Structure formats: C-alpha cells, structure tokens
C-alpha cells in the first residue's frame, strides 16, 4: 500500500500518478516485466525518486490500483453461501470497471512475473476473512460436513488461485484463463474427488 506521504499529496497529483501507472500497466498487460516505474514517473511529470517516496515498488503500485476498487461480497443476504457466491462468480470482479478488470487480468496473464510476486507479497487477508465469515455462517446453517475446520477450509479456498497458477505454469496451459482454472479447482473443493473416504483416519499423517 502507498506510504503516508502519498496521501498527503493534493488529490489531483495522486490521480495523475495513478492514471500514469494504470496506463503503463495496461500498455504492457501481456508483458508485465516491461512495465517501467521510470516511465510512470515521467508520464506523471514527477521525479522518479518521488515515486519511491510514495510506493515501495512497481508491485506496490499495482496492488493499490487493484485493491482500491475491489469490494468484498456483502453478507446481508442469508441465501448467499460461499458455494452460491463462488458458483455465480460473485467473488470475482465485484462492481469492477473495465479498467479494473484489465488490471486484474495483468495478474492472470503474467503468472510468473506478476501473480506470484503479488500473492506472496500482498496476501489477501481481507478476502480470507470474508471467506471465513461465509464458511462460519454456512457451518451454523448446517451446510458443511461435520467436523470441518473452517479456518483451514478458508485457507484452502484462498489457495485456489495459487494452485491454478501453479497448474498453468507446470502444465504449460497458456490458453485457459487463470480464473477459469481457479473455478475448476474450486469445483473440486466443493464437491470432493472421492465417492467415499472410509478409513482415511487410519492412514496416519505421513505421505506413504
């Protein structure tokens, strides 16, 4: 997130910097590594040293641009279980503008250079808390299997994008959008892959 000094700037200057950054990222949306902090500073008409007074680095700017418009799911409606929201893709692109969607696509189109650094440096804590609250509510409504640790389940659900990104990189699946892969892995999360799991507890904690 931006440093305190950024928020002390006049609003016009803040928006000028963010506009220059947005345009730079979108210009290089398919090759994020080429997006340049130096060009962002030049197009915002500020010294490059000033950028680093306001932000840690390029990823910090992108993180702020993405999170500034992202809204967590509203939990007022009782019918909206985690399953319902995930199935309808309501957990993604919530109230997003086309520009915001393009910024998110930078992450999904540049798995190695953008997504991995982003997810490790800026773990989505607020998103995790939202998923946890949804699971907690679903558990109280009796929608979950008995004995589920909902904190672990929330982390597992949160890992779907990361798992999908690993799959995309390892399998060389360049054609399938990352969000589509995340959705497919989420189906496994909700439905499971075994018809029965009798005897699982007797297997112990080792891998073999």
C-alpha positions in Angstrom: 0.0 0.0 0.0 1.1 3.6 -0.5 3.3 5.3 2.1 1.7 8.0 4.2 3.4 10.8 2.2 1.3 9.8 -0.9 -1.9 10.5 0.9 -0.7 14.0 1.9 -0.4 14.9 -1.8 -3.1 17.0 -3.5 -5.8 14.8 -4.9 -5.0 16.0 -8.4 -1.4 14.8 -8.1 -2.4 11.5 -6.6 -4.8 10.8 -9.5 -2.1 11.9 -12.1 0.3 9.3 -10.7 -2.3 6.6 -10.6 -3.5 7.4 -14.1 0.0 7.2 -15.4 0.6 3.9 -13.7 -2.7 2.4 -14.9 -1.9 3.4 -18.5 1.6 1.9 -18.2 0.4 -1.4 -16.8 -2.3 -1.7 -19.4 0.1 -0.8 -22.2 2.3 -3.8 -21.1 -0.6 -6.0 -19.8 0.8 -9.0 -21.7 4.4 -8.4 -20.6 4.3 -7.0 -17.1 8.1 -7.2 -16.7 8.5 -4.4 -19.2 6.2 -2.0 -17.3 8.5 0.7 -16.1 8.4 2.8 -12.9 10.6 5.3 -14.7 8.0 5.8 -17.4 5.3 6.1 -14.8 7.2 8.9 -13.2 7.9 10.6 -16.5 4.2 10.4 -17.6 3.1 11.7 -14.2 5.5 14.6 -14.6 7.3 13.8 -11.3 10.9 12.8 -10.5 11.5 9.0 -10.4 12.8 9.4 -6.8 9.4 10.8 -5.8 7.7 7.5 -6.8 9.7 5.6 -4.3 8.8 8.2 -1.6 5.1 7.2 -2.3 5.4 3.5 -3.1 7.8 0.6 -2.3 8.0 -0.6 -5.9 6.0 -1.5 -9.0 4.1 -4.3 -7.3 3.1 -1.8 -4.5 1.5 0.5 -7.1 -0.3 -2.4 -8.9 -1.6 -3.7 -5.6 -3.1 -0.4 -4.6 -4.7 0.1 -8.0 -6.3 -3.3 -7.8 -7.5 -3.2 -4.2 -8.6 0.4 -4.4 -11.7 -0.6 -6.4 -12.3 -4.1 -5.2 -15.3 -4.6 -2.9 -15.7 -7.7 -0.7 -19.0 -9.6 -1.0 -21.8 -8.1 1.1 -23.1 -10.7 3.6 -26.6 -9.3 4.2 -28.4 -11.9 2.2 -28.8 -15.2 4.1 -29.1 -17.1 0.8 -25.6 -16.2 -0.2 -23.5 -19.1 1.0 -19.8 -19.4 0.0 -20.9 -22.1 -2.5 -23.5 -19.8 -4.0 -21.2 -16.8 -4.4 -18.4 -18.9 -5.8 -20.7 -20.7 -8.3 -22.0 -17.5 -9.6 -18.5 -16.0 -9.8 -19.7 -13.2 -7.4 -16.4 -13.4 -5.6 -14.6 -12.1 -8.7 -14.8 -8.7 -10.4 -17.3 -7.3 -7.9 -18.5 -3.9 -9.1 -15.4 -3.7 -11.3 -14.9 -1.2 -14.1 -13.5 -2.4 -17.4 -10.2 -0.7 -16.5 -10.1 -2.5 -13.1 -10.7 -5.9 -14.9 -7.8 -5.2 -17.2 -5.6 -4.6 -14.1 -6.7 -7.9 -12.6 -6.0 -9.6 -16.0 -2.4 -8.4 -15.7 -2.0 -10.8 -12.8 -3.7 -13.7 -14.5 -1.8 -13.1 -17.8 1.6 -12.8 -16.2 1.6 -15.7 -13.7 5.4 -15.8 -13.1 6.3 -12.1 -13.2 3.2 -10.6 -11.7 0.9 -13.0 -10.0 3.4 -15.0 -7.9 5.2 -11.9 -6.5 1.8 -10.2 -5.9 0.2 -13.1 -4.0 3.2 -13.7 -1.7 3.9 -10.0 -1.0 0.3 -9.0 -0.6 -1.7 -12.0 0.8 -5.4 -11.1 0.6 -6.2 -11.0 4.3 -9.5 -9.2 3.9 -10.6 -11.7 1.3 -9.6 -14.6 3.7 -11.7 -13.0 6.5 -14.7 -12.7 4.2 -14.4 -16.4 3.1 -14.0 -17.4 6.8 -17.2 -15.5 7.8 -19.1 -17.1 5.0 -18.0 -20.5 6.0 -18.7 -19.8 9.6 -22.3 -18.8 8.7 -22.7 -21.8 6.4 -21.5 -24.1 9.3 -24.1 -22.6 11.6 -26.8 -23.2 9.0 -25.7 -26.9 8.8 -24.4 -26.7 5.2 -21.0 -28.1 5.9 -19.8 -31.6 6.6 -19.4 -32.3 10.4 -16.0 -31.7 11.9 -14.8 -29.3 9.2 -12.1 -26.9 10.4 -13.4 -23.7 8.8 -10.2 -21.8 9.2 -8.3 -24.5 7.3 -11.1 -24.6 4.7 -10.9 -20.8 4.2 -7.1 -21.0 3.6 -7.7 -23.9 1.2 -10.3 -21.9 -0.7 -8.0 -18.9 -0.7 -5.2 -21.1 -2.3 -7.3 -22.0 -5.4 -5.9 -19.1 -7.4 -2.4 -20.1 -6.4 -3.0 -23.8 -7.2 -4.5 -22.8 -10.6 -1.4 -20.6 -11.3 0.9 -23.4 -10.5 -1.0 -25.8 -12.7 -1.0 -23.2 -15.5 2.8 -22.8 -15.2 3.7 -26.5 -14.8 1.3 -27.8 -17.5 2.0 -25.0 -19.9 -1.7 -24.3 -20.2 -1.4 -20.8 -21.8 -4.9 -20.9 -23.4 -7.1 -21.4 -20.4 -7.7 -18.1 -18.4 -6.4 -18.4 -14.8 -9.8 -17.5 -13.4 -11.4 -20.4 -15.3 -8.8 -22.7 -13.9 -9.5 -21.4 -10.4 -13.2 -22.0 -10.9 -12.5 -25.6 -12.0 -10.3 -26.2 -8.9 -13.0 -24.6 -6.7 -15.4 -27.2 -8.0 -13.1 -29.9 -6.6 -13.0 -28.0 -3.3 -16.8 -28.0 -3.0 -17.6 -31.5 -4.5 -14.6 -33.5 -3.5 -13.0 -36.2 -5.6 -13.8 -39.4 -3.7 -17.2 -41.1 -3.5 -16.1 -42.5 -0.1 -13.2 -41.8 2.2 -13.7 -44.6 4.7 -10.5 -45.4 6.5 -8.8 -42.1 5.8 -8.1 -41.5 9.5 -6.2 -44.8 9.8 -3.7 -43.7 7.1 -1.8 -41.5 9.7 -0.1 -38.3 8.9 2.7 -39.4 6.5 2.6 -39.3 2.8 3.1 -43.1 2.4 
